[in-house]
Amino acid sequence: MSSLYLKLNLSKTELLVFSPSTNLPLPDIAISVCGSTITPKQHARCLGVILDSDLSFTPYIRSLARSSYLHLKNISRIRPFLTFDSAKTLTVSLIHSRLDYCNSLLIGLPLAKLSPLQSVLNAAARIIFLTNCYTDASTLCQSLHWLPIHSRIQYKTTTLIHKALHGSAPPYISSLVSVYHPTRALRSANDLRFHTTNVPLMDPPGHVHLYETAFVQNGRAVTVLWASCTLFLGILEIVVLLQPTWVLGGEGSGHFGLYQVCEESDWGTECRGPDGVLEPLPPFQTAAGFMLGALLLVLLSLASIILLWFCHSGSVYKLCAWLQLTAAFCQALACILFPDGWDSPAVRPFCNHRSDRYQLGTCSVHWGFILAILGTFDCLVLSILGFTLGKRHDALNPSDVKPSKKGSTLITVDSSDLDEELAPEKAGLSSLVAGVGLPRTSSLARETSFVLAKMGPLIPPMLLPTGSS
């Protein structure tokens, strides 16, 4: 470097290590350059984009949203003095230029990660129309011919690929994209398809872990906690079902449950019940049936957790949630129907013949009945948690992001679908194409070519126009 009259600027030199898995500490390494030692960092800045070691782009999205909100705050202060067209031009120049800069790097990210940027776009539309925060922003963006964030990202990437296919892109991008020609006659031979070379950076165990968030990183701990609570609920159901401690008789006469009645005497407690195995008392047969069904559903939901290793996590969570919700409904019916049998001749002697339907007389509710009611609420809470986990996993791991098994990704081209999808935003697309011109954003093109070449499995199926750009 000294021979070229150059000097290393330590304030702008950063070392970033991309590990094959997440939640790993920074490696204890250092690089010495011209007597200066450089140590690894969690994230580094390159051409205004913050890259992190997990390639989740969370720091970059947060920084971009924070700076955009600062400009929106300044625009909102002078918005009453601006015309509609002036406010729109100012917002596009200050906000859209930031949202569209190098946003092709964010392709493949789940919508939950892009929600901060979408919130910025929604806030900008509300400022232009001078509406409050409760107004539907999707209608405002549609009237402004603004595409959503994920559509803007996909449209920019497809524009670059379209130019690469038709010779309008620089050679370093066109060389990365080639048309797919099948080796034998296929019905899809006439479709415009292409594949991009995939350099295997890591070996994903079943699904791509490149864009893991804090929620996904702690997913195993949440799953273990949820499974432990389900196991505890199953044990509680068994104890409640078999213990004859639902109602305590008056004056120490005894207690009874769904399957047995126990009488107190001078020789101790004597419990009796029907002769059959797991045969409930005649007054409580319906309640015992619902309790047994709830127990089986809870055990089935506990066994279904094994499917997490074979099926999509979101679907398994939702299946278990539905089973637990049904179990909560069955157990609630059992708790409602149990007092209906208190007027039985087998129960009245325990309450000095004063009990009736839904009236205990001198008897009192014991801990078994209380645990059955608490178990109902426990089932309900676990089912809500299961639905929440399933929804979050669907949002963070969309089904259209799948790893490539053979090192290439095939993308189908259909111009008719593109025209039909983007017809309402036709006026806004022309301005967007002008804003992503390759001569002005060569760094963006280089970053996008890196995404296309190195991260092919992360690119979802996209629609490419076959006509003129």
Salt bridges, closest charged atoms under 4 A:
GLU14 OE2 - LYS41 NZ 3.98
ASP100 OD2 - ARG152 NH2 2.85
GLU212 OE2 - HIS209 ND1 2.40
GLU263 OE2 - ARG272 NH1 2.82
ASP340 OD1 - ARG357 NH2 2.56
ASP394 OD1 - HIS312 ND1 3.57
ASP394 OD2 - LYS318 NZ 2.60
